[in-house]
Amino acid sequence: MPVIMPIYGTRPEAIKMAPIVEALKDSETFECVVTVTGQHRAMLDQVNELFGIVPDHDLNIIQQRQSLNSIMTKTIDGLDRLFDSSKPDAVIVQGDTTTSTAAAIAAFYHGIPVVHVEAGLRSGNLLSPFPEEANRKITSQIASLHLAPTSTSKANLLAENIAEEDIAVTGNTVIDALLETVEKQVPFTDPQLEELAASGKRILLVTTHRRENQGDAMRGVGRALARIADSEPGLAIVLPVHKNPAVREAVLPAIEGKSNVIVTEPLAYGQFTRLLALSHIVLTDSGGVQEEAPSLGKPVLVMRENTERPEAVFAGTVSLIGTDERRIFDEVIRLLHSESQFEAMANAVNPYGDGSAAQRTIAALECLLGLGERLPDFGLPTSE
């Protein structure tokens, strides 16, 4: 039985890998050997626990204020030793983290086929988002099978001379994970959030962590949130603040003491999806949230100048607003007070998936290893 090794290390990877791991475990075709690097620790472990995943191997590379080079070298070194003792038939990596690129390189050097989940995302700017744009382009040069979430991602790969027969359009597994998790209605551990959930107040959910936004731009985000809080006393602003000290030092001073701002520690994925479902508007610089929120009918204001996920921008459920303090304030206020503009974004069609991405992934794996046929691409009629 072929051995498939999913390798991941961060919370976003874990969320998007979880449906694939579940499908591999249920498969009668493959043996699944889960390996985590521990690029994130507590947040990674929370997701694994939520989905009942117990890793077979854990490199546990995390250290405080670790550099990108440290993550890269420790991941390659740890996987090098692991591959010497156990050579899987294929390795699966997800997205654009340093873990995913390091794992792809390590597998490639050992002659192990690399399967790239969420392949083909491109912003067009090598430095934004950093280092993700470079990471995903590097991984695309190594992968044997490219699992593109959308036809736009597939077109990006074709433009880079990736062979069409090596690409399958699966939809994004984050939608599989989201739809499964929202149904769980996971309780909040923070009593403030349980009280807010019962209050019926409108909620502005905010997430920010991007490296390229740290510093002056992120301080501007904090000031914009303070202005929104003062202008809209009936609005609850919820900020699950990232663990990165640079993020906290930039954002928190401006909103300290605001009675309608709730700052929490990073939420476990189950709690975050419940908060997302309760929210009225989402303000974020996250990539994954741009995919998740539209599935729940939430308008998304993205604090970035570009995005590698343009599909929702074209669909109208996501708007790129940058990090200018005044514009952040104006765009949030606009959506709060214009019912027509809010409804136009909330009711736009989600282009990212239908909850069956993991099934398409398993079929594509079977095809890669000569054990079966692919399912029709996401976005095509099932009769084709």
C-alpha positions in Angstrom: 0.0 0.0 0.0 1.6 3.4 -1.0 2.6 5.6 1.9 1.6 9.2 1.6 3.2 11.7 3.9 1.4 15.0 4.5 3.9 17.5 6.0 2.8 20.8 7.7 3.8 23.1 10.5 1.5 26.0 10.9 -2.1 26.5 11.9 -3.3 27.6 8.4 -1.6 24.5 6.9 -3.1 22.2 9.5 -6.6 23.5 8.8 -6.3 23.0 5.1 -4.5 19.6 5.4 -7.0 18.2 8.0 -9.7 17.2 5.4 -7.0 15.5 3.3 -5.6 13.6 6.3 -9.1 12.5 7.2 -9.7 11.4 3.6 -6.4 9.5 3.5 -7.1 7.8 6.8 -10.5 6.7 5.3 -8.9 5.5 2.1 -8.4 1.9 1.3 -5.7 2.8 -1.2 -3.2 4.6 0.9 -1.4 4.5 4.2 -1.2 8.0 5.7 1.9 9.0 7.8 1.4 12.6 9.2 4.5 14.6 9.8 4.5 18.1 11.5 7.4 20.4 11.8 6.1 22.5 14.7 6.7 25.8 13.0 3.7 26.9 15.1 3.1 25.0 18.3 0.0 25.6 20.4 -2.0 26.8 17.4 -1.0 23.8 15.4 -1.7 21.4 18.2 -5.2 22.9 18.7 -6.2 22.2 15.0 -4.8 18.6 15.1 -6.8 18.0 18.3 -10.0 19.5 16.9 -9.8 17.1 13.9 -8.5 14.1 15.9 -5.2 14.0 14.2 -2.2 12.5 16.0 1.0 13.1 14.1 3.3 10.1 13.4 6.4 12.3 13.4 7.0 15.7 15.0 10.2 17.7 14.3 9.3 20.3 17.0 11.5 23.0 15.5 9.8 26.0 17.1 11.8 28.6 19.1 11.0 32.1 20.1 11.6 34.8 17.5 12.8 32.2 15.0 14.1 33.4 11.7 13.0 32.2 8.3 16.4 30.8 7.6 16.3 28.9 10.9 12.9 27.4 10.0 14.1 26.4 6.6 17.4 24.8 7.7 15.9 22.9 10.7 13.0 21.6 8.6 15.2 20.3 5.8 17.7 18.8 8.3 14.9 17.0 10.3 13.2 15.7 7.2 16.5 14.6 5.7 17.0 12.3 8.6 13.4 11.1 8.5 13.5 10.4 4.8 16.7 8.4 5.3 14.8 6.0 7.6 11.3 6.1 5.9 10.9 7.0 2.2 7.2 7.7 1.4 5.8 7.2 -2.0 4.7 10.8 -2.1 4.8 13.9 0.1 2.0 16.4 0.3 2.7 20.1 1.2 0.3 22.9 1.5 0.4 26.5 0.4 3.2 28.9 0.8 4.8 28.6 4.3 8.5 28.1 4.9 7.6 24.6 6.1 5.9 23.8 2.8 8.9 24.9 0.7 11.5 23.3 2.9 9.6 20.0 2.9 9.3 20.2 -0.9 13.0 20.8 -1.3 13.9 18.0 1.1 11.5 15.5 -0.6 12.8 16.6 -4.1 16.4 15.9 -3.0 15.4 12.4 -2.0 13.6 11.7 -5.2 10.1 11.7 -3.6 7.2 13.1 -5.6 5.9 16.3 -4.2 2.1 17.1 -4.3 1.3 20.7 -3.8 -2.0 21.6 -2.3 -3.3 25.1 -3.0 -0.9 25.5 -5.9 -0.9 28.4 -8.4 -1.7 31.3 -6.2 0.1 34.4 -7.3 0.1 38.1 -6.3 2.5 39.1 -9.1 4.8 40.8 -6.5 7.7 38.7 -5.2 7.9 40.8 -2.1 4.2 40.9 -1.2 3.2 38.8 0.6 6.6 38.1 1.9 8.0 35.4 1.9 4.9 33.6 0.7 4.9 34.6 -2.9 8.5 33.3 -3.3 7.7 30.2 -1.4 4.9 29.1 -3.6 6.7 29.9 -6.8 9.7 27.8 -5.6 7.4 24.9 -4.7 5.8 25.0 -8.1 9.1 24.3 -9.7 9.5 21.1 -7.6 6.1 19.6 -7.5 5.0 16.6 -9.5 1.3 17.3 -9.0 -0.3 20.7 -8.6 -3.6 20.8 -6.8 -5.0 24.2 -7.9 -7.9 25.5 -5.9 -9.5 27.5 -8.7 -9.3 27.8 -12.5 -7.5 31.2 -12.0 -4.8 29.3 -10.1 -4.5 26.8 -12.8 -4.2 29.6 -15.4 -1.3 31.0 -13.4 0.5 27.6 -13.5 -0.1 27.2 -17.2 1.4 30.6 -17.8 4.6 29.4 -16.0 4.8 26.4 -18.4 3.5 23.8 -15.9 2.1 20.9 -17.9 -1.7 20.8 -17.9 -1.8 17.1 -17.2 0.1 17.8 -13.9 -2.6 20.2 -12.7 -5.9 19.3 -11.1 -8.5 21.9 -10.0 -9.8 20.7 -6.6 -11.4 23.7 -4.9 -9.9 24.8 -1.6 -9.8 22.3 1.3 -10.3 25.2 3.7 -14.0 25.1 2.7 -14.2 21.4 3.5 -12.7 22.2 7.0 -14.8 25.3 7.5 -18.2 23.6 6.8 -17.3 20.7 9.0 -16.2 22.9 11.9 -19.0 25.5 11.9 -21.5 22.7 12.5 -19.7 21.8 15.7 -20.6 25.1 17.4 -17.5 25.0 19.5 -18.0 27.0 22.8 -15.8 30.0 23.5 -13.4 29.7 26.4 -13.4 33.5 26.8 -16.5 34.5 28.7 -16.5 37.9 27.0 -17.1 36.2 23.6 -20.0 34.0 25.0 -21.6 37.2 26.4 -21.1 38.9 23.0 -22.6 36.0 21.2 -25.7 36.2 23.3 -26.0 40.0 22.9 -26.9 40.2 19.2 -24.5 43.1 18.7 -22.9 43.6 15.3 -19.3 42.4 15.3 -16.3 43.7 13.3 -13.8 40.8 13.4 -10.2 41.9 12.8 -7.1 39.8 12.1 -3.7 41.2 11.3 -0.2 39.7 11.2 1.4 40.1 7.8 5.2 40.8 7.9 5.0 43.4 5.2 2.4 45.3 7.3 4.4 45.3 10.6 5.6 48.7 11.8 4.0 52.0 10.7 1.2 50.4 8.6 0.1 48.2 11.5 0.2 51.2 13.9 -2.1 52.9 11.5 -4.4 49.9 11.7 -4.5 50.3 15.5 -5.4 54.0 15.1 -8.1 53.2 12.6 -9.7 50.7 15.0 -9.6 53.3 17.7 -11.5 55.7 15.5 -14.0 53.1 14.5 -14.6 52.2 18.2 -15.2 55.9 19.1 -17.4 56.5 16.1 -19.6 53.3 16.5 -20.1 52.7 20.2 -22.8 50.0 19.5 -20.3 48.0 17.4 -18.2 45.3 19.0 -14.7 45.1 17.6 -13.0 41.7 18.3 -9.3 41.3 17.7 -7.8 37.9 18.3 -4.2 39.3 18.5 -1.3 37.4 17.0 1.4 36.0 19.3 4.1 37.9 17.4 5.4 40.7 19.8 5.9 43.0 16.8 2.1 42.8 16.0 1.1 43.4 19.6 3.5 46.4 20.1 2.1 48.0 16.9 -1.7 47.5 17.2 -2.6 47.4 20.9 -1.5 50.8 22.3 -4.1 52.7 20.2 -7.1 50.5 21.3 -6.2 50.0 24.9 -9.1 50.9 27.2 -11.8 51.0 24.5 -14.9 49.5 26.1 -16.3 48.1 22.8 -13.0 46.5 21.7 -12.4 42.9 22.8 -8.8 41.7 22.5 -8.3 38.0 22.9 -5.5 35.6 22.6 -5.4 33.7 19.2 -8.6 31.6 19.1 -8.5 27.9 18.5 -9.8 27.1 15.0 -13.2 25.9 16.2 -13.8 29.0 18.2 -12.6 31.2 15.4 -15.0 29.7 12.9 -17.9 30.3 15.3 -16.8 33.9 15.7 -16.5 34.3 12.0 -20.1 33.0 11.6 -21.3 35.5 14.2 -19.5 38.5 12.6 -21.0 41.2 10.5 -17.9 42.5 8.7 -14.3 41.0 8.5 -11.2 43.3 8.4 -8.1 41.2 7.7 -4.7 40.9 6.1 -4.9 37.1 6.2 -5.0 34.9 3.1 -7.1 32.1 4.5 -9.8 34.4 6.0 -10.3 35.8 2.5 -11.5 32.3 1.5 -13.4 31.3 4.6 -15.5 34.4 5.2 -17.2 34.5 1.8 -18.4 30.9 2.4 -20.4 32.3 5.4 -21.7 35.4 3.6 -19.3 37.9 5.3 -18.0 40.9 3.5 -14.2 41.1 3.7 -12.1 44.2 3.7 -8.5 43.2 3.0 -5.7 45.4 4.4 -3.3 44.7 1.6 -2.4 46.3 -1.7 -2.6 43.1 -3.7 -3.8 39.5 -3.2 -3.0 36.1 -4.6 -6.7 35.3 -4.1 -8.3 37.6 -6.7 -11.4 35.4 -7.3 -13.4 36.8 -4.4 -12.4 40.4 -5.5 -13.9 39.7 -8.9 -16.9 38.1 -7.4 -17.5 41.1 -5.2 -17.3 39.6 -1.7 -13.8 40.9 -1.0 -12.4 44.4 -1.3 -8.8 45.4 -1.3 -8.4 48.6 0.8 -4.7 48.7 1.8 -3.4 49.9 5.1 -4.1 53.6 5.0 -5.6 54.6 8.3 -8.3 56.9 6.9 -9.3 54.4 4.2 -9.7 51.6 6.7 -12.0 53.8 8.8 -14.0 55.0 5.7 -14.5 51.5 4.3 -15.7 50.0 7.5 -18.1 52.9 8.2 -19.4 52.6 4.6 -20.4 49.0 5.0 -21.9 49.6 8.4 -24.2 52.3 7.1 -24.9 51.3 3.5 -27.3 48.3 3.4 -27.1 48.0 -0.4 -23.3 47.9 -0.4 -23.3 45.5 2.5 -25.8 43.1 0.8 -23.9 43.2 -2.5 -20.8 41.9 -0.8 -22.5 39.5 1.6 -24.5 37.8 -1.2 -21.7 37.5 -3.7 -21.0 33.9 -4.8 -18.1 32.2 -3.1 -15.6 31.0 -5.8 -13.4 28.9 -3.6 -15.0 25.5 -3.1 -17.9 23.3 -2.5 -16.7 21.1 0.3 -15.4 18.2 -1.9 -11.8 19.3 -2.4 -10.4 16.4 -0.3 -12.2 13.9 -2.5 -10.8 15.4 -5.6 -7.3 15.4 -4.0 -7.4 11.7 -3.2 -8.5 10.9 -6.7 -5.7 13.0 -8.2 -3.2 11.1 -5.9 -4.5 7.8 -7.1 -4.1 9.0 -10.7 -0.5 10.2 -10.0 0.5 6.8 -8.7 -1.4 4.9 -11.4 -4.1 3.6 -9.1 -7.2 5.4 -10.4 -8.7 8.3 -12.3 -9.2 11.9 -11.4 -12.6 13.4 -10.7 -13.8 16.3 -12.8 -12.2 19.6 -11.9 -14.0 21.9 -9.5 -16.1 24.4 -11.4 -16.9 21.9 -14.2 -20.2 20.1 -14.5 -19.9 16.6 -12.9 -21.2 15.1 -16.1 -18.0 16.1 -18.0 
